[in-house]
Amino acid sequence: MDVNRNFHMKQGLGETSYAQNSSFQKEMIESVMDITLSSAVAACAAAETPAAVSIADLGCSSGRNTLSVVENIIRAVCGRSCGAMRQLPEFMVFLNDLPSNDFNTLFSLVPELVKRLKAEHDGGLLVSVAGIPGSFYGRLFPSSSLQLMTSFNGLNWLSQVPPGLFNEGKPVNKGKVYMSPASPPLVATRYFEQFQKDFSLFLTSRSQEVVGGGRIVISMIGRKRHGSHKKNELSVFEALGKSFSILVTQKLVEEEQVDSFNLPLYTPSMQELEDQVYREGSFTINYMKQDSQSFTTENPDPKMFSKSCRAATESLICHHFGEKIIEPLFETHTQVIHEKLEAREYIDLCQIVLVLCKSASR
Ligand SMILES: C[S@@+](CC[C@H](N)C(=O)[O-])C[C@H]1O[C@@H](n2cnc3c(N)ncnc32)[C@H](O)[C@@H]1O
């Protein structure tokens, strides 16, 4: 099976969407709202509040999270203009996701948002919203056209499953569905190489699109340590691999099918992100932080973890295995997580927040 081709195309993501917003994602976005708003205000200040402010959310999905961010950003920038007795800028908002995203659902929420924002300024505010279908691993916008970009929970998805996970037709990552701590070292190397390639392309593309002094706010799931997971640290994706192997023993799925399935998912460490930003050279790092939360049997709701994992992976799994597997898989997944937490393993969720500022000289 050719795993080298573009994953999104191959997995049929032209017809299906990746994910709806999950409550985890909502919480993660709320936790970075303050730094997002101060970055928005700083980006506009750097440009001395231009007559038109252009912002983009990359990997926006189809739920309300993206619009809530946009709404808060517009309020913060307007608040600054009013405070400085300046005229309100006009806003151009670009919502980007893969072409398979449900833009219709998203657009149906836009008029309500625009109405609310206009009402706050007696109708004297212009907010235009447009969808930009396409991959953020490549150019999306004209040169030097945006003051602010945000990307929440999207950059964990690689552009494709890394090539080189098969050796003479045999799966290197047998029994695993992602870069697991139990995978052979070659798997981690291949995933890391793909991440480097993708993130570097993301940065180069954005560097041409963001104006000097403009900002990019990124939030994503990361790896706490530079290296692999601790032994008793459970990942929901590790539990997913285990669930697949249970389904193999129950003859609900073929072993070969599992062996040929890998998620195009990468959780970088802060160091890895920092290295790429320095290497690319167009941005300075204004802010970088990691926050982690541990979940044990003290706060046990295995269903919650299973639900968020399902939201993120369902369409990919359906495409490879068919729809019938979904219910038994995630029931098993909930059970596996429950048992692991009971056995004193814990789930560590590490969120990395990164604010980049485009150097004026580049
Ligand atoms: C987990 S969702 C996050 C949605 C939203 N930003 C939030 O935090 O609630 C990730 C989104 O990133 C999108 N995505 C993944 N790879 C992408 C790419 N290469 N270009 C654009 N969007 C992408 C997915 O389609 C999905 O909608």
The ligand as an ORCA input file, in Angstrom:
! r2SCAN-3c Opt
* xyz 0 1
  C      -9.019     19.450     16.137
  S      -9.744     20.498     14.952
  C      -9.630     22.087     15.737
  C     -10.720     23.038     15.358
  C     -10.687     24.393     16.017
  N      -9.507     25.157     15.631
  C     -10.743     24.262     17.522
  O      -9.688     24.356     18.171
  O     -11.821     24.041     18.044
  C      -8.426     20.568     13.776
  C      -8.835     21.214     12.480
  O      -7.672     21.422     11.692
  C      -8.015     21.119     10.353
  N      -6.797     20.780      9.596
  C      -5.996     19.688      9.711
  N      -5.001     19.754      8.820
  C      -5.170     20.902      8.121
  C      -4.459     21.528      7.055
  N      -3.357     20.964      6.533
  N      -4.908     22.716      6.581
  C      -6.013     23.302      7.091
  N      -6.735     22.758      8.111
  C      -6.321     21.576      8.611
  C      -8.958     19.955     10.467
  O      -9.718     19.776      9.299
  C      -9.789     20.355     11.688
  O     -10.931     21.080     11.337
*
